[in-house]
Amino acid sequence: MTDSTKPHFHLPSIFDNQSGWGPASDLVPAQFNEIPYAPYSKGDKLGRVADWTNPEGQKQDNREQTRQGRTGGFNRFNKEQPQAYGASFASAFAYFHNEDESSFAVVDNRSAGTKKQAMKNTVAPRNARAQVTKQPSFRTVGQRVTNTAVGGKYAQQKRRYGFKDYDKPQRVRNASITIGPDWKVLDEIEFSRLGKLNFAVPQATDVASFGSVNVYNRAYDRVNTKNEKPLAHIDRVKYDTMTSEDPVIQQYIEENKATVFATDVVLALLMCATRTVYPWDVIVKKTSDGKVILDKRPGSAADFITVNENSYDPPAESEKDTINSWSALCNEATYINQNFSRQVVDQESIPFEKPNPFASESEMPELASCGYRYRSFNMSPVSEDDAEAEKIEMIVRTEVDAAVKTASGTNYVTVRALNEFDNTAQGSGGALPWKKSLDSQRGAVVATEMRNNAAKLARWAVQSILAGAEQLKLGYVARANPKDNSRHVILGTQAYKPRDFAAQMNLSLTNGWGIVKAVVDMCLQLPEGTYIMMKDPNRPILRVYLVPSEQDLEEQEDYDEEEEEQEEK
């Protein structure tokens, strides 16, 4: 056999990659340049020669699959199955879904028979379509508060009750204010983060007091379901001026008496933010001299009273003019509160240090009983490490509605009213009929209201505490006829100590002040300008927007007024 016919064996060229695993960079064909090296897939039978990175999480996932009757993965039945090389490394070729998972809905995988039975049990019509409702709005006309149902449309998906009622689609609501296209999002804060904040309750110091309050009529403490009294319409004026337009606060800003200024309505809304469901917004103004003003818009969510906001099935949001729709109930509740606080007081008046700062002497209307107490709270850091930090004083305008004379002196009272509309209608939240149960089952009625109106009652308790009121007087007002929302009767009253009432609702004051402290610290770091803090309409998130100019807010208010006029026509 010649040398030419002898078989030849040539060793292949071996290239040593000194920089790491994978092919050497100088040997990669030109068409594959700049393409990252990817590990082998799980289907490649590589064995365990180079498998040093089998993570515990992979083993756990495979065990979970084995429990469900699946084979494969690492478990005691197939210990020798080859594992994926590079399983714990992030692949450049992997696809990651970045969309918000909250936008996905659960697929109805029930059988046809189950769906048919559920449709028979439902209350909603079979061909019900998405409905739209109008948000109640309140505007200030000449600093006098009036209320009408206008603007802000909300959509409701198809109603479904009965089987798997907990799995029904969430209602979709619009924001409380129209976000401008040039508004910039500065921050997003989840309610779960707000719920972990804490700050020691600061000591309140009285700065000044204005206005006057009437003495509470104790005869209403004897009212019950068998001795009910009709709710009267009392036409009196109560001023609810914005923080930035308050002449007293404007004077304090010029005198540099504090760094932060707010009202009890805005402060209570922030302190109870984690309990709210409906959208709301707060205006933040940072002045050139470093002052922070927490304010609200005329017609914002802070101006009206919600009904069963925290119920598992809130009132219907319908575009139809029904007396039990969400907007109609809010208007009704606000009307009841205004007239109840004016009816339960006598003619005897107790003046404060100075007269009402909002009423002009030339035109003095018949004022409602209301005393304005301006109180200062120290928001400076309390830790020793921050002892040298700048002191932060916050002046808050608070309100009291009445006074009670006692042997030891005069106690101030805040007066509020809970209202019953129809315990058989949607949104009643499983409430007991008050006319039958209020006297005999008062505790059950109160517990139901605390569950269905957790946000509203918490705000009332916080407002009483901020004002330094010794009592929170709650009235129980129901419709004379469940089908008529124009006539109401007072079925009873009940007095609470504000702090005890907050404790019954498991309301943490240190958490509320922690939220305020975080908001104040954030606002002090912002540059001069106007900002909007808005609760997301559908998610428990607080967003902070930078508003390019105050003209945008004024245009929004003008737009709301135009819609209101059109609705009235």
Secondary structure, 3 states (H helix, E strand, C coil): CCCCCCCCCCCCCCCCCCCCCCCCHHHCCHHHCCCCCCCCCCCCCCCCCCCCCCCHHHHHHHHHHHHCCCCCCCCCCCCCCCCCCCCCCCCCCCCCCCCCHHHCCCCCCCCHHHHHHHHHHCCCCCCCCCEEEEEEEEEEECCEEEEEEEEEEEEECCCCCCCCHHHCCCCECCCCCCCCCCCEEEEEEEHHHHCCCCCCCCCEEEEEEEEEEEEECHHHHHCCCCCCEECCCCCCECECCCCCCCHHHHHHHHCCCCCEEEEHHHHHHHHCHHHCCCCCEEEEEECCCCCEEEECCCCCHHHCCCCCCCCCCCCCCCCCCCCCCHHHHHHHHHHHHHHHHHHCEEEEEEECCECCCCCCCCCCCCECCEEEEEEEEECCCCCHHHCCCCCCEEEEEEEECEEEEECCEEEEEEEEEEEECCCCCCCCCCCCCHHHHCCCCHHHHHHHHHHHCHHHHHHHHHHHHHHCCCEEEEEEEEEEECCEEEEEEEEEEEEECHHHHHHHCCCCHHHHHHHHHHHHHHHHCCCCEEEEEEECCCCCEEEEEEECCHHHHHHHHHHHHHHHHHHHC
